[in-house]
């Protein structure tokens, strides 16, 4: 049994129009590639992995965010760490790819036999070798469906900003909806998709407050990438971006129904 948490957004050409694409059209007048970097004060540590396009930090703040995100995911999926009906037995191996702070891995260790081997890798060490997933073994992916991020006009602007930022770096923002087809093309079968909506904002109590703060922290983590890209026509200073995120937090807290979907996808490796 191999499990993969794809934290990084994978490169892939978009196949269908999403609502972010409409905002991309609206802001298509922005001269891509000609904007000067924005000077900013906040400095955070990022991965040193050569060639990576990953846009979120690798520091203590991000570790705290990932731990909170793990708790949100776990609650959303009824406190289940593994969704497919598998029984791990002696000699089985589990791989947590993009393990981050190892939150899922450590919880998994408490719920499987000691004879099961569990490995965690991240881009700070090495890439996940997909060919190691042998027939009769499985894969589980946990993603955030950013197309489902709903709130108000500030949420819409943040969605458009993320789409533009990912486009500028050749990254796929729509990974959750594209993954099932990718798995089929990679030789997996019996693909299952389980989607759960998570409320965002204080209006939904502590659970919603945690969800909202996690989302805002994601956008905070993208500040360096956006400032380096010159703001992409959405903001023109660090202060303006900080104000946008304050507005985002306020909008989520005051908008009943604000939400985002978490998606778990699992599949079985086909016979060669």
Secondary structure as a PSIPRED ss2 file (coil, helix, strand):
# PSIPRED VFORMAT (PSIPRED V4.0)

   1 X C   1.000  0.000  0.000
   2 X C   1.000  0.000  0.000
   3 X E   0.000  0.000  1.000
   4 X E   0.000  0.000  1.000
   5 X C   1.000  0.000  0.000
   6 X C   1.000  0.000  0.000
   7 X C   1.000  0.000  0.000
   8 X C   1.000  0.000  0.000
   9 X C   1.000  0.000  0.000
  10 X C   1.000  0.000  0.000
  11 X C   1.000  0.000  0.000
  12 X C   1.000  0.000  0.000
  13 X C   1.000  0.000  0.000
  14 X C   1.000  0.000  0.000
  15 X C   1.000  0.000  0.000
  16 X C   1.000  0.000  0.000
  17 X C   1.000  0.000  0.000
  18 X C   1.000  0.000  0.000
  19 X H   0.000  1.000  0.000
  20 X H   0.000  1.000  0.000
  21 X H   0.000  1.000  0.000
  22 X H   0.000  1.000  0.000
  23 X H   0.000  1.000  0.000
  24 X H   0.000  1.000  0.000
  25 X H   0.000  1.000  0.000
  26 X H   0.000  1.000  0.000
  27 X C   1.000  0.000  0.000
  28 X C   1.000  0.000  0.000
  29 X C   1.000  0.000  0.000
  30 X C   1.000  0.000  0.000
  31 X C   1.000  0.000  0.000
  32 X C   1.000  0.000  0.000
  33 X C   1.000  0.000  0.000
  34 X C   1.000  0.000  0.000
  35 X C   1.000  0.000  0.000
  36 X C   1.000  0.000  0.000
  37 X C   1.000  0.000  0.000
  38 X C   1.000  0.000  0.000
  39 X C   1.000  0.000  0.000
  40 X C   1.000  0.000  0.000
  41 X C   1.000  0.000  0.000
  42 X C   1.000  0.000  0.000
  43 X C   1.000  0.000  0.000
  44 X C   1.000  0.000  0.000
  45 X C   1.000  0.000  0.000
  46 X C   1.000  0.000  0.000
  47 X C   1.000  0.000  0.000
  48 X C   1.000  0.000  0.000
  49 X C   1.000  0.000  0.000
  50 X C   1.000  0.000  0.000
  51 X C   1.000  0.000  0.000
  52 X C   1.000  0.000  0.000
  53 X C   1.000  0.000  0.000
  54 X C   1.000  0.000  0.000
  55 X C   1.000  0.000  0.000
  56 X C   1.000  0.000  0.000
  57 X C   1.000  0.000  0.000
  58 X C   1.000  0.000  0.000
  59 X C   1.000  0.000  0.000
  60 X H   0.000  1.000  0.000
  61 X H   0.000  1.000  0.000
  62 X H   0.000  1.000  0.000
  63 X H   0.000  1.000  0.000
  64 X H   0.000  1.000  0.000
  65 X H   0.000  1.000  0.000
  66 X H   0.000  1.000  0.000
  67 X H   0.000  1.000  0.000
  68 X H   0.000  1.000  0.000
  69 X H   0.000  1.000  0.000
  70 X H   0.000  1.000  0.000
  71 X H   0.000  1.000  0.000
  72 X H   0.000  1.000  0.000
  73 X H   0.000  1.000  0.000
  74 X H   0.000  1.000  0.000
  75 X H   0.000  1.000  0.000
  76 X H   0.000  1.000  0.000
  77 X C   1.000  0.000  0.000
  78 X C   1.000  0.000  0.000
  79 X C   1.000  0.000  0.000
  80 X C   1.000  0.000  0.000
  81 X C   1.000  0.000  0.000
  82 X C   1.000  0.000  0.000
  83 X C   1.000  0.000  0.000
  84 X C   1.000  0.000  0.000
  85 X C   1.000  0.000  0.000
  86 X C   1.000  0.000  0.000
  87 X C   1.000  0.000  0.000
  88 X C   1.000  0.000  0.000
  89 X C   1.000  0.000  0.000
  90 X C   1.000  0.000  0.000
  91 X C   1.000  0.000  0.000
  92 X C   1.000  0.000  0.000
  93 X E   0.000  0.000  1.000
  94 X E   0.000  0.000  1.000
  95 X E   0.000  0.000  1.000
  96 X E   0.000  0.000  1.000
  97 X E   0.000  0.000  1.000
  98 X C   1.000  0.000  0.000
  99 X C   1.000  0.000  0.000
 100 X C   1.000  0.000  0.000
 101 X C   1.000  0.000  0.000
 102 X C   1.000  0.000  0.000
 103 X H   0.000  1.000  0.000
 104 X H   0.000  1.000  0.000
 105 X H   0.000  1.000  0.000
 106 X H   0.000  1.000  0.000
 107 X H   0.000  1.000  0.000
 108 X H   0.000  1.000  0.000
 109 X H   0.000  1.000  0.000
 110 X C   1.000  0.000  0.000
 111 X C   1.000  0.000  0.000
 112 X C   1.000  0.000  0.000
 113 X C   1.000  0.000  0.000
 114 X C   1.000  0.000  0.000
 115 X C   1.000  0.000  0.000
 116 X C   1.000  0.000  0.000
 117 X E   0.000  0.000  1.000
 118 X E   0.000  0.000  1.000
 119 X E   0.000  0.000  1.000
 120 X E   0.000  0.000  1.000
 121 X E   0.000  0.000  1.000
 122 X C   1.000  0.000  0.000
 123 X C   1.000  0.000  0.000
 124 X C   1.000  0.000  0.000
 125 X C   1.000  0.000  0.000
 126 X C   1.000  0.000  0.000
 127 X C   1.000  0.000  0.000
 128 X C   1.000  0.000  0.000
 129 X C   1.000  0.000  0.000
 130 X H   0.000  1.000  0.000
 131 X H   0.000  1.000  0.000
 132 X H   0.000  1.000  0.000
 133 X C   1.000  0.000  0.000
 134 X C   1.000  0.000  0.000
 135 X C   1.000  0.000  0.000
 136 X C   1.000  0.000  0.000
 137 X C   1.000  0.000  0.000
 138 X E   0.000  0.000  1.000
 139 X E   0.000  0.000  1.000
 140 X E   0.000  0.000  1.000
 141 X E   0.000  0.000  1.000
 142 X E   0.000  0.000  1.000
 143 X E   0.000  0.000  1.000
 144 X E   0.000  0.000  1.000
 145 X E   0.000  0.000  1.000
 146 X E   0.000  0.000  1.000
 147 X E   0.000  0.000  1.000
 148 X E   0.000  0.000  1.000
 149 X E   0.000  0.000  1.000
 150 X E   0.000  0.000  1.000
 151 X C   1.000  0.000  0.000
 152 X C   1.000  0.000  0.000
 153 X H   0.000  1.000  0.000
 154 X H   0.000  1.000  0.000
 155 X H   0.000  1.000  0.000
 156 X H   0.000  1.000  0.000
 157 X H   0.000  1.000  0.000
 158 X H   0.000  1.000  0.000
 159 X H   0.000  1.000  0.000
 160 X H   0.000  1.000  0.000
 161 X H   0.000  1.000  0.000
 162 X H   0.000  1.000  0.000
 163 X H   0.000  1.000  0.000
 164 X H   0.000  1.000  0.000
 165 X H   0.000  1.000  0.000
 166 X H   0.000  1.000  0.000
 167 X H   0.000  1.000  0.000
 168 X H   0.000  1.000  0.000
 169 X H   0.000  1.000  0.000
 170 X C   1.000  0.000  0.000
 171 X C   1.000  0.000  0.000
 172 X C   1.000  0.000  0.000
 173 X C   1.000  0.000  0.000
 174 X C   1.000  0.000  0.000
 175 X H   0.000  1.000  0.000
 176 X H   0.000  1.000  0.000
 177 X H   0.000  1.000  0.000
 178 X H   0.000  1.000  0.000
 179 X H   0.000  1.000  0.000
 180 X H   0.000  1.000  0.000
 181 X H   0.000  1.000  0.000
 182 X H   0.000  1.000  0.000
 183 X H   0.000  1.000  0.000
 184 X H   0.000  1.000  0.000
 185 X H   0.000  1.000  0.000
 186 X C   1.000  0.000  0.000
 187 X C   1.000  0.000  0.000
 188 X E   0.000  0.000  1.000
 189 X E   0.000  0.000  1.000
 190 X E   0.000  0.000  1.000
 191 X E   0.000  0.000  1.000
 192 X E   0.000  0.000  1.000
 193 X E   0.000  0.000  1.000
 194 X E   0.000  0.000  1.000
 195 X E   0.000  0.000  1.000
 196 X E   0.000  0.000  1.000
 197 X E   0.000  0.000  1.000
 198 X E   0.000  0.000  1.000
 199 X E   0.000  0.000  1.000
 200 X C   1.000  0.000  0.000
 201 X C   1.000  0.000  0.000
 202 X H   0.000  1.000  0.000
 203 X H   0.000  1.000  0.000
 204 X H   0.000  1.000  0.000
 205 X H   0.000  1.000  0.000
 206 X H   0.000  1.000  0.000
 207 X H   0.000  1.000  0.000
 208 X H   0.000  1.000  0.000
 209 X H   0.000  1.000  0.000
 210 X H   0.000  1.000  0.000
 211 X H   0.000  1.000  0.000
 212 X H   0.000  1.000  0.000
 213 X H   0.000  1.000  0.000
 214 X H   0.000  1.000  0.000
 215 X H   0.000  1.000  0.000
 216 X H   0.000  1.000  0.000
 217 X H   0.000  1.000  0.000
 218 X H   0.000  1.000  0.000
 219 X H   0.000  1.000  0.000
 220 X H   0.000  1.000  0.000
 221 X H   0.000  1.000  0.000
 222 X C   1.000  0.000  0.000
 223 X H   0.000  1.000  0.000
 224 X H   0.000  1.000  0.000
 225 X H   0.000  1.000  0.000
 226 X H   0.000  1.000  0.000
 227 X H   0.000  1.000  0.000
 228 X H   0.000  1.000  0.000
 229 X C   1.000  0.000  0.000
 230 X H   0.000  1.000  0.000
 231 X H   0.000  1.000  0.000
 232 X H   0.000  1.000  0.000
 233 X H   0.000  1.000  0.000
 234 X C   1.000  0.000  0.000
 235 X C   1.000  0.000  0.000
 236 X C   1.000  0.000  0.000
 237 X C   1.000  0.000  0.000
 238 X H   0.000  1.000  0.000
 239 X H   0.000  1.000  0.000
 240 X H   0.000  1.000  0.000
 241 X H   0.000  1.000  0.000
 242 X H   0.000  1.000  0.000
 243 X H   0.000  1.000  0.000
 244 X H   0.000  1.000  0.000
 245 X H   0.000  1.000  0.000
 246 X H   0.000  1.000  0.000
 247 X H   0.000  1.000  0.000
 248 X H   0.000  1.000  0.000
 249 X H   0.000  1.000  0.000
 250 X H   0.000  1.000  0.000
 251 X H   0.000  1.000  0.000
 252 X H   0.000  1.000  0.000
 253 X H   0.000  1.000  0.000
 254 X C   1.000  0.000  0.000
 255 X C   1.000  0.000  0.000
 256 X C   1.000  0.000  0.000
 257 X C   1.000  0.000  0.000
 258 X C   1.000  0.000  0.000
 259 X E   0.000  0.000  1.000
 260 X E   0.000  0.000  1.000
 261 X E   0.000  0.000  1.000
 262 X E   0.000  0.000  1.000
 263 X E   0.000  0.000  1.000
 264 X E   0.000  0.000  1.000
 265 X E   0.000  0.000  1.000
 266 X E   0.000  0.000  1.000
 267 X E   0.000  0.000  1.000
 268 X E   0.000  0.000  1.000
 269 X E   0.000  0.000  1.000
 270 X C   1.000  0.000  0.000
 271 X C   1.000  0.000  0.000
 272 X C   1.000  0.000  0.000
